[in-house]
Amino acid sequence: MAVQRYQVDLEEMDLALRQLYGVIRRLEEAASVARHETGLARDSLGTGFDEVHEFYDEQAAVKAHMEDVAVHLCAYAEEFTHKLKWTRDAYENADS
């Protein structure tokens, strides 16, 4: 039985890696924006009514959730990037 060989396009893998690095960079930026630039100042809605405290508490919870989602997706993209890089290097070494 003949052994079947497959060709792997390393340039396409390089392109995918560059795109993944871009995704990671944008996710890191999104996490930073969620952490530092999202939300209202504590005095922006006025004072003296109970609902304002509830609003700020909910806004803080949403802000934390947005940051957590961006961080989680970034970690997933970094793991995928690491695996793709390892696979790409293994194919390159096999061809050498």
C-alpha positions in Angstrom: 0.0 0.0 0.0 1.4 3.4 -1.0 1.9 6.1 1.6 -0.1 9.1 0.8 1.6 12.5 1.4 -0.1 15.8 2.0 1.3 19.2 1.2 0.9 21.9 3.7 1.0 25.6 2.6 3.2 27.2 5.2 2.5 30.6 3.8 -1.2 30.2 4.5 -0.4 29.1 8.1 1.8 32.2 8.4 -1.1 34.4 7.2 -3.4 32.7 9.7 -0.9 33.4 12.5 -0.6 37.1 11.5 -4.4 37.4 11.5 -4.6 35.7 14.9 -2.0 38.1 16.4 -4.2 40.9 15.1 -7.2 39.4 16.8 -5.3 39.0 20.1 -4.1 42.7 19.9 -7.7 43.9 19.3 -9.0 41.7 22.2 -6.4 43.1 24.5 -7.4 46.6 23.4 -11.1 45.7 24.1 -10.2 44.5 27.6 -8.3 47.7 28.3 -11.2 49.8 27.0 -13.7 47.9 29.2 -11.4 48.3 32.2 -10.4 51.9 31.8 -12.8 53.7 29.5 -16.2 52.2 30.0 -18.7 53.6 32.5 -20.1 56.7 33.9 -18.6 58.9 36.6 -20.3 58.4 40.0 -21.8 61.9 40.0 -22.9 62.0 36.3 -26.6 61.0 37.0 -27.0 63.1 40.1 -27.6 62.0 43.7 -30.4 61.7 46.2 -32.3 58.7 44.8 -31.9 55.0 45.4 -32.0 53.9 41.8 -28.8 55.7 41.0 -26.9 53.3 43.3 -28.6 50.3 41.6 -27.7 51.7 38.2 -24.0 52.1 39.1 -23.8 48.7 40.6 -25.3 47.1 37.5 -23.1 49.2 35.3 -20.0 48.0 37.2 -21.2 44.4 36.8 -21.6 44.8 33.0 -18.2 46.5 32.8 -16.6 43.6 34.6 -18.4 41.1 32.4 -17.2 42.8 29.3 -13.6 42.8 30.5 -13.9 39.1 31.5 -15.3 38.1 28.0 -12.5 40.0 26.2 -9.8 38.4 28.5 -11.3 34.9 28.0 -11.5 35.2 24.2 -7.9 36.6 24.2 -6.7 33.6 26.2 -8.5 31.2 23.8 -6.9 33.0 20.8 -3.5 32.8 22.3 -3.8 29.1 23.0 -5.0 28.5 19.4 -2.1 30.7 18.1 0.4 28.7 20.1 -1.0 25.4 18.7 -1.0 26.7 15.2 2.6 27.9 15.5 3.7 24.6 17.0 2.0 22.7 14.1 3.5 25.1 11.5 7.0 24.7 12.9 6.6 20.9 13.0 5.6 20.8 9.3 8.5 23.1 8.4 10.9 20.9 10.3 9.5 17.8 8.6 10.2 19.3 5.2 13.8 20.1 6.1 
